[in-house]
Each structure stands twice: as C-alpha cells, then as structure tokens.
Amino acid sequence: MRFDTRLVHSGQRPSPGTGDIVPPIHVATTYDRFAQEPLRLFYSRGENPTRDALEECLASLEDARFCAVFSSGQAAATTMLSVLTPGQRVVSSDDVYGGTYALFATLGRFGIQVDYADLTDPAEVRRALATDTAMVWVETPSNPLLKITDVAEVSRSAHARGALVVVDNTFASPALQRPLALGADVSLYSTTKFIAGHADVLGGALVCDDEALHAGFVEHRTVTGGVPGGLDCYLVHRGVKTLSLRVARQTATARSIAEELCERPAVTEVFYPGLPSHPAHRLAGRQMSGPGSIISFRYRGDPEKLMARTQLFACAVSLGGVRSLIECPASMTHRPIPRAVRHAAGITDDLIRLSIGIEDPADLLEDLTTALEGDS
Ligand SMILES: *Cc1c(COP(=O)(O)O)cnc(C)c1O
C-alpha cells in the first residue's frame, strides 16, 4: 500500500463478527479475564485496542516497525527524555517549540545538560558534537523561523559520536517528511497538530524501528501514565485519514500567501521554505516533499493590532488544523523563553506566525491583506 492508502486503511480492519468498517472506540478501563480468549487485555493504562489501531497506522506512515502514542506531544517528549541518565548531555536545535525549551529546563535537576546549537550550520554541529553527546534533538522545519536542518547529515555526525537522533516532525508531518528514512532514530509528533488536524484533540507519538527503545517507551508510558484515552485515539485516527488532502491544500495556499506577503510594504522579511529566497530552499526541496503551511514574517506595524484586525485568522497558539491561525511568538508561544535568548535566536517582537488552514485561499488572502493595510 502507498502512503495515501495507508492513511485510510492502516489499523482499520473490519471488526470480526460485526464487520464495522470503522473499528469501535474502546472506552473500558478494565477487561474481564474470563471473557477473553486468548487473554491479552488487563487495564487500559497498559492495553487498549483503539490505541493499538492508531499506533499501527502511525508506524506504517513512516514504514516503521513501532509507534507508541501519548496523551500529548509533551508526554511523548517526556518519555523520549526518559532514556537519558544523570551526567548525560543533549544537543538541541536552538530554535525549538517553546514547550520543548521549558521541558529541557527541568532536566538540570536530574543532572542532564542541554546545549543549544544552530544545527543548520555544519560548523556548529561539529563544535556541538565535539563534547560527549547522548542525544541530538532536531526540530525541522523549526518553530517559528522555519529553519531547515539536514537530518541525514546531522544523523551521520551524531551516530559517529554514538548519539541517538530524535526529530520533532510535528511541523512537516509524515505527509511531507520521513525522518527515519533520512537516518534519524526516533520521530516525535505532537499529533495535536497536522496529524489529528481539527484542533479538537491532544496527542503525541514516538515512532521508531528499534524494539528495545520502543519497549522502553511503552514501559515508561505505562508507569508514568501519559496514555491517551480511547476516544482521543479514535479522533486522531479519524483525523489522519485526510492528512494528505489537508496538507496539499494548506501548502498550496501557504505558497501563494507567502509570495503575496513578500510584495507587501508592511512586511519586512518572510520566512517560508517554499520561497527561493529561503537560505535552505534547495535542502527543503530535497528533504521534504513540500514546504508546508507555516509561514513567519516580520511586520513593520503593531503585532497586537494586526492580530486583532484579522477576521478569519483566529489569534491563537497551536497550528496544523483546518482553521487558519495567527500569533506573535514573542508574546504567545515563545514567551517562556527569556527575552535575550529569544532575541538572539531571531524571535523578535515584530515576528508573526501564520498557520494556514483549508479555507478558500482568496478569503484568507483578502483577510490578511486588509489587516496588513490597517496600520498604514
Ligand atoms: C505543539 C508542539 C509540541 C507539543 O505538543 P502538545 O501536543 O501540545 O503537548 C511539540 N513540538 C512541536 C513542534 C509542537 O508544535
């Protein structure tokens, strides 16, 4: 089966006995021992058939052997970090999701050091990996500046040093980028975003090929309790069926909006990997099957006023859903990062991030251009 067929068919076998073409939602927390043959279900923190079906689907999207799903992207990230031991060191992209940065800030008390580096720069990668490293954490495209890291190149360098490579693939989704095929060890997802796609359920996933690593993830999830419920798994599995359709539409609209933004006098800089002016435009073209639907830009006027003026773009954090969103990273998603660190990384107060939805492209363009003209 090819990718788009797997989206619809993986983990979706008709139920024996009834023939439901959509597997039922299992909400029971516990299972009767004597009603099962063979005995395999005990307690839903450990086992849940709706969860199994979703995991089968998400693993297949990357041609991977294993997937473990979680109650949120942050729960997946926490479990990922549980493989580390005191004294070990993580090298991370310097432009990561705000919550990842906040999570890394908690690791010091466990004796784990996190160093940030611009992993888009080969010289910085070499410098960062010159010291013992247990894990390299890559986010590409990065958030919010859409920087592109060469996953194959970083994976080679990291593996030469014995480090595990994790790619937060939330922004690209498996529709546009397959980190395991590029050489990474684990793909991490906030399924809350593109995979579920409708802004109505939280979820996370860790996808990998290594059996021992996967078993460790499942054990950590079971004992710490970051499991998604049956209904949440169903919603994610329902959403993912239209991933390719949504991403194709969102990407096409994002491309035209990014081009239009470049023409606007109120916009001083546009960050979008689909633009030939993007420093890693060619790398993005090789590594991803499309530039995606997140755009950032620097705005000459007042970001607060701009965000208040858009009618269709809701001013809200998160991304990847069917509905378009606008936000200011410095005052919203990336606020927990100290201002000086934020500014040094290019996340200045005039930066605006858009998540393009599936509305009519002409309506979105009209809404945005009208809002941009407001300050002039
Ligand atoms: C949202 C997000 C997360 C965290 O996921 P939650 O589901 O909100 O816990 C992690 N990484 C990236 C890139 C994200 O966008």
The ligand as a MOL file (V3000), in Angstrom:
LIG
                    3D

  0  0  0     0  0            999 V3000
M  V30 BEGIN CTAB
M  V30 COUNTS 15 15 0 0 0
M  V30 BEGIN ATOM
M  V30 1 C 2.6630 21.5250 19.8940 0
M  V30 2 C 4.0500 21.0390 19.7360 0
M  V30 3 C 4.6220 20.1850 20.7030 0
M  V30 4 C 3.8890 19.7790 21.9710 0
M  V30 5 O 2.7470 19.0610 21.7230 0
M  V30 6 P 1.4150 19.0710 22.6690 0
M  V30 7 O 0.5250 18.1220 21.9540 0
M  V30 8 O 0.9130 20.4720 22.6970 0
M  V30 9 O 1.8320 18.5940 24.0070 0
M  V30 10 C 5.9040 19.7410 20.4650 0
M  V30 11 N 6.6000 20.1080 19.3770 0
M  V30 12 C 6.0870 20.9480 18.4380 0
M  V30 13 C 6.9060 21.3160 17.2580 0
M  V30 14 C 4.7980 21.4350 18.5910 0
M  V30 15 O 4.2990 22.2600 17.6650 0
M  V30 END ATOM
M  V30 BEGIN BOND
M  V30 1 1 1 2
M  V30 2 1 2 3
M  V30 3 2 2 14
M  V30 4 1 3 4
M  V30 5 2 3 10
M  V30 6 1 4 5
M  V30 7 1 5 6
M  V30 8 2 6 7
M  V30 9 1 6 8
M  V30 10 1 6 9
M  V30 11 1 10 11
M  V30 12 2 11 12
M  V30 13 1 12 13
M  V30 14 1 12 14
M  V30 15 1 14 15
M  V30 END BOND
M  V30 END CTAB
M  END
